[in-house]
Amino acid sequence: MQDFIPVRPDIPLFSILFYALIAFVIGISLTPWYVRFLHKHRIGKQLRLETVDGKEATVFTTYHKHKGGTPTMGGVLIWGSIFLTIGLSRVLSYFGLVERSLLQRGQVYLPLFMLLSFGLLGALDDYLNACCLNKKRGLDWLPKLLTLLLLSAAGAFWFYFKLGYDSIHVPFAGPVMLGWWYIPVFIFIIVGTANAVNVTDGLDGLAGGLLTIAFAAFGVLAYMKGLTVLAAFCGVTVGAIAAFLWHNVPPALFIMGDTGALALGGVLGVIALMIDQVLVLPLIGFVFVVEMLSVIIQLTSKKFRHGKKVFRAAPLHHHFEALEWGESKVTMRLWIIGCFFAFLGIIVGMFG
C-alpha cells in the first residue's frame, strides 16, 4: 500500500453496511421508473449478428434471438445509485446526522472519476447501438479504444507524477520498482479489466454477480488495510450492483450495457491499483480473465489455423451454452468459480 493514501477518517463497519443498504434501496426504488424510461425511448439491445472477425454469430443468435430489444444501459442505474448514495452521505454529514461522509478526496475521487468517464463513454456507445444512429450499431472500435487509452493515461499520469506510485506489490515477495514503466502497466490494467468485464457481460446476471463478488472481496482487503472510506465505496458499489442484479437475473428485465461494464471494470482496476493488489486482481476477477483469454485464443486460432476454432463459440460462456448447459446453469457455475477464486484472492491479499 502506498504511504500517501490517508487511512483516516475511520468509517465503522456498521456504517459501511448501512451505506451499502442505502445504495441497494435507491437502486431498487428507481428501477421501475428507469425501465419505463428505457421502454418509452426504445433504448433496447440490438442483437450482435456477426463475430469480431466478421463471421456469422450462429451460437449467439440461436440462444439469444429472443432477447432482441431488451432495455439496455442498466449501468446508468448502477453508477447513478452510487453517486446518489455518496451525495446523500455528504448531505447527512453536513447536517451532522453522520460523523463523516464518503466524499473523501484521498480514497473516493479517483474511483468516481473512472466510474463517470468510462460510464459516459459506454452510455454513448449503448445509445448509438440501441437507436441505430450509425450503420455499425455503436461506436467504432478505434475511437472507443483510443478514448479508453486516453482516460486511462490521464489516471496513470496522476498516479505516477502526482501521487508517486512507481511500484507494484508481488505477493509473498514484496514491492517491485517499475519506475516510469508504471504508466503503461497502469493503462494495460485499466483497459484490460474494463474490456474483460465487457466481454463477460453476455448472459443474464453473469457480469453483475461476478462484479458483486469482486467488489466485496476488494472491500474486505481495503478494510483490512485500514482504508475504510474505500471499503465503504466498495460496499456502496456492491449494494448498487445487487439492486441491478435483482432484476437482471434470468429472465433479465434490463441489461447492464457498456455503460455499466466498462465503468465498473475500470473502477475495479483502479481499486486494485490503489490498494496495491494488482497481482491479486487476476484471482479476484478470475472469470473475467478467463473470458477475455477465451476470446484471444479463439481469434488467434481462427487467424493462424485457417479458421479452425478452439471453442464452439467465444467468449467462454457461449461455448458452455453451445454444450446445452442452459443459461442459468452457466451463470451459476461461473458465480461459484468466481466466489472460490475471490476467496483465494482475499487470502493472498491479506497474507501475501
C-alpha positions in Angstrom: 0.0 0.0 0.0 1.4 3.4 -1.0 2.1 5.7 2.0 0.2 8.7 0.6 -3.3 7.1 0.9 -4.9 8.6 4.1 -6.0 5.8 6.4 -8.3 8.2 8.3 -11.1 9.1 8.8 -12.4 5.9 10.1 -15.8 4.7 8.9 -17.3 1.9 11.2 -18.3 -1.4 9.7 -21.9 -0.8 10.6 -21.8 2.5 8.6 -20.3 0.7 5.6 -23.1 -1.9 5.6 -25.6 0.9 6.1 -24.4 2.8 3.1 -24.4 -0.4 1.0 -28.1 -0.9 2.1 -28.9 2.7 1.1 -27.4 2.1 -2.4 -29.4 -1.1 -2.7 -32.7 0.6 -1.7 -32.0 3.6 -4.1 -31.4 1.2 -7.0 -34.5 -0.9 -6.3 -36.6 2.2 -5.9 -35.5 3.8 -9.1 -35.7 0.6 -11.2 -39.4 0.7 -12.2 -39.2 4.4 -13.3 -35.9 3.8 -15.2 -37.2 0.7 -17.0 -40.3 2.7 -18.1 -38.0 5.4 -19.3 -36.0 2.9 -21.4 -39.1 1.4 -22.9 -40.6 4.8 -23.7 -37.5 5.9 -25.6 -37.0 2.5 -27.1 -33.4 2.1 -25.8 -33.1 -1.6 -26.4 -30.3 -4.0 -27.2 -29.6 -4.8 -30.9 -28.5 -8.4 -31.3 -25.0 -9.0 -32.4 -25.3 -10.8 -35.7 -21.5 -11.0 -36.5 -18.5 -12.2 -34.6 -15.4 -10.0 -34.1 -13.8 -11.4 -37.2 -16.9 -10.6 -39.3 -18.4 -14.2 -39.4 -22.0 -15.1 -38.6 -22.6 -15.4 -34.8 -24.7 -18.6 -35.1 -24.4 -19.7 -31.5 -25.3 -16.3 -30.1 -28.3 -15.9 -32.4 -29.5 -19.4 -31.6 -29.6 -18.9 -27.9 -30.3 -15.1 -27.7 -32.6 -14.2 -30.5 -35.5 -13.8 -28.1 -33.6 -11.0 -26.2 -33.6 -8.5 -29.0 -35.0 -5.2 -27.8 -34.3 -5.9 -24.1 -33.8 -2.5 -22.5 -30.1 -1.7 -22.1 -28.0 1.0 -20.3 -28.8 -0.6 -16.9 -25.3 0.5 -15.9 -26.6 4.1 -15.6 -28.8 2.9 -12.7 -25.8 1.4 -11.0 -23.4 4.3 -11.1 -26.3 6.7 -10.6 -27.2 4.9 -7.4 -23.5 5.1 -6.3 -23.4 8.9 -6.9 -26.7 9.4 -5.2 -25.6 7.4 -2.1 -22.3 9.3 -1.8 -24.1 12.6 -2.3 -26.6 11.6 0.4 -23.8 10.8 2.8 -22.4 14.3 2.2 -25.8 15.9 3.0 -26.1 13.8 6.1 -22.6 14.8 7.2 -23.4 18.5 6.5 -26.4 18.4 8.9 -24.5 16.5 11.5 -26.5 13.3 11.2 -23.4 11.2 10.5 -19.9 11.9 11.5 -18.2 11.7 8.1 -19.3 11.5 4.5 -18.0 9.2 1.8 -16.9 12.0 -0.4 -13.2 11.9 0.6 -10.6 13.1 -1.8 -7.9 10.6 -1.0 -9.9 7.4 -1.4 -13.0 8.1 -3.5 -12.3 10.9 -6.1 -10.2 8.6 -8.3 -12.7 5.7 -8.5 -15.5 8.3 -9.1 -13.6 9.8 -12.0 -13.2 6.4 -13.6 -16.8 5.5 -13.0 -18.1 8.7 -14.6 -15.7 8.9 -17.5 -15.9 5.3 -18.6 -19.7 5.3 -17.8 -20.3 8.2 -20.1 -18.3 6.6 -22.9 -20.2 3.4 -22.5 -23.5 5.2 -22.4 -22.7 6.9 -25.8 -21.9 3.5 -27.3 -25.1 1.9 -25.9 -27.2 4.8 -27.1 -25.9 4.7 -30.6 -26.3 0.9 -30.6 -29.8 1.0 -29.3 -31.0 3.7 -31.6 -29.1 2.5 -34.7 -27.9 6.0 -35.5 -25.0 4.6 -37.4 -24.5 1.5 -39.6 -22.0 0.0 -37.2 -24.5 0.0 -34.3 -22.4 1.7 -31.7 -19.0 3.4 -31.6 -16.4 2.1 -33.9 -13.7 0.1 -32.1 -10.9 2.5 -32.8 -12.2 5.7 -31.3 -13.6 3.7 -28.4 -10.3 2.1 -27.7 -8.4 5.5 -28.1 -10.8 7.1 -25.6 -10.2 4.3 -23.1 -6.5 4.7 -23.5 -6.6 8.5 -23.1 -8.7 8.3 -20.0 -6.5 5.5 -18.5 -3.4 7.5 -19.4 -4.8 10.5 -17.5 -5.2 8.3 -14.5 -1.7 6.8 -15.0 0.0 10.2 -15.1 -1.9 11.3 -12.0 -0.9 8.2 -10.1 2.8 8.4 -11.2 3.5 12.1 -11.1 1.0 13.5 -8.6 0.7 10.6 -6.1 4.1 9.0 -6.5 3.1 5.5 -7.5 6.1 3.7 -9.1 5.9 0.1 -7.9 3.6 -2.9 -7.5 3.4 -5.4 -4.7 4.3 -9.0 -5.5 2.6 -11.4 -3.0 5.0 -13.2 -0.7 7.9 -11.3 -2.3 7.4 -7.5 -1.7 7.4 -4.4 -3.8 8.9 -4.4 -7.3 10.0 -0.9 -8.6 8.8 -0.1 -12.1 9.8 3.5 -12.5 8.1 5.1 -15.5 7.0 1.6 -16.6 4.3 2.0 -14.1 2.4 4.2 -16.5 1.9 1.6 -19.3 1.3 -1.1 -16.7 -1.5 1.1 -15.2 -3.0 1.7 -18.7 -2.9 -2.0 -19.5 -4.6 -3.0 -16.2 -7.4 -0.4 -16.5 -8.2 -1.0 -20.2 -7.8 -4.8 -19.9 -10.1 -5.0 -16.9 -12.7 -2.8 -18.4 -12.8 -4.9 -21.6 -12.7 -8.2 -19.8 -15.8 -7.2 -17.8 -17.4 -6.0 -21.0 -16.7 -9.3 -22.7 -18.1 -11.3 -19.8 -21.4 -9.3 -19.9 -23.2 -11.7 -22.2 -25.6 -13.7 -20.0 -28.4 -12.6 -17.7 -26.8 -11.9 -14.3 -23.3 -13.2 -15.2 -21.3 -10.0 -15.0 -23.5 -8.5 -12.3 -22.9 -11.4 -10.0 -19.2 -11.6 -10.6 -18.8 -7.9 -10.1 -20.7 -8.1 -6.8 -18.2 -10.8 -5.7 -15.2 -8.9 -6.9 -16.1 -5.6 -5.2 -17.0 -7.3 -2.0 -13.6 -9.0 -2.0 -11.7 -5.7 -2.6 -13.9 -4.1 0.1 -12.6 -6.7 2.6 -9.0 -6.1 1.6 -9.4 -2.3 1.7 -11.0 -2.6 5.2 -8.2 -4.9 6.5 -5.6 -2.3 5.3 -7.4 0.5 7.2 -8.8 2.2 4.1 -12.3 2.3 5.5 -13.6 5.0 3.1 -12.5 3.0 0.1 -14.0 -0.1 1.7 -17.3 1.8 2.1 -17.1 2.8 -1.6 -16.8 -0.9 -2.5 -19.8 -1.6 -0.2 -21.9 1.1 -1.9 -20.9 -0.4 -5.3 -21.9 -3.9 -4.1 -25.3 -2.5 -3.0 -25.9 -0.7 -6.3 -24.9 -3.7 -8.4 -27.1 -6.0 -6.2 -30.1 -3.8 -6.8 -29.5 -4.0 -10.6 -28.9 -7.8 -10.3 -32.3 -8.2 -8.6 -33.9 -7.6 -11.9 -31.1 -8.8 -14.1 -31.2 -12.5 -13.2 -32.8 -14.7 -15.8 -35.0 -13.5 -17.5 -33.4 -10.1 -17.4 -35.7 -7.1 -17.1 -32.9 -5.0 -18.5 -29.2 -5.4 -19.1 -26.1 -3.6 -18.0 -24.6 -2.5 -21.3 -21.2 -0.9 -21.9 -22.0 2.0 -19.6 -22.0 -0.5 -16.7 -19.4 -3.0 -17.8 -16.7 -0.5 -18.9 -17.3 1.8 -15.9 -17.3 -1.0 -13.2 -14.4 -2.8 -14.9 -12.3 0.4 -14.9 -13.1 1.1 -11.3 -12.2 -2.5 -10.3 -8.8 -1.9 -11.8 -8.3 1.4 -10.1 -9.2 0.0 -6.7 -6.7 -2.9 -7.2 -4.0 -0.2 -8.0 -5.0 2.0 -5.1 -4.6 -0.8 -2.5 -1.5 -2.2 -4.3 -3.1 -5.5 -5.1 -2.6 -5.6 -8.8 -1.4 -9.2 -8.9 -4.4 -10.3 -6.7 -6.8 -8.9 -9.3 -6.5 -11.9 -11.7 -7.6 -14.1 -8.8 -10.5 -11.9 -7.6 -11.5 -11.4 -11.2 -10.6 -14.9 -12.4 -13.6 -15.5 -14.6 -13.2 -12.1 -16.3 -9.6 -13.1 -17.1 -10.6 -16.5 -18.5 -13.4 -15.0 -20.6 -11.0 -12.5 -22.1 -8.4 -15.2 -22.8 -11.0 -17.4 -24.5 -11.7 -14.6 -27.0 -8.0 -14.0 -27.6 -7.4 -17.8 -28.1 -10.3 -18.1 -30.4 -9.4 -15.2 -32.6 -5.7 -16.3 -32.7 -6.7 -19.9 -33.6 -9.0 -18.8 -36.4 -6.4 -16.5 -37.9 -3.4 -18.8 -37.8 -5.2 -22.2 -38.2 -7.2 -21.4 -41.3 -10.5 -20.7 -39.5 -10.3 -23.6 -37.0 -11.8 -22.9 -33.6 -10.8 -24.0 -30.2 -14.2 -23.3 -28.6 -17.6 -23.7 -30.2 -18.1 -20.0 -29.5 -16.4 -17.2 -27.6 -16.4 -15.8 -25.0 -16.3 -18.9 -23.0 -19.9 -18.6 -21.6 -21.3 -19.0 -25.1 -19.2 -22.2 -25.5 -20.9 -23.6 -22.5 -24.3 -22.5 -23.9 -23.4 -24.4 -27.1 -22.8 -27.5 -24.9 -26.5 -27.2 -23.9 -25.8 -26.3 -20.2 -28.5 -23.7 -20.2 -28.0 -20.1 -19.5 -28.9 -20.2 -15.8 -26.6 -23.1 -15.1 -23.7 -21.4 -16.9 -24.2 -18.3 -14.9 -24.5 -20.1 -11.5 -21.4 -22.3 -12.1 -19.3 -19.3 -13.1 -20.5 -17.5 -10.0 -19.3 -20.5 -7.9 -15.9 -20.4 -9.6 -15.8 -16.6 -9.1 -16.5 -17.0 -5.4 -13.8 -19.6 -4.9 -11.1 -17.6 -6.6 -12.2 -14.4 -4.9 -11.8 -16.2 -1.6 -8.3 -17.2 -2.6 -7.6 -13.6 -3.7 -8.6 -12.3 -0.2 -6.3 -14.9 1.5 -3.3 -13.9 -0.8 -4.1 -10.2 -0.4 -4.2 -10.5 3.4 -1.2 -12.7 4.0 0.9 -12.1 0.8 
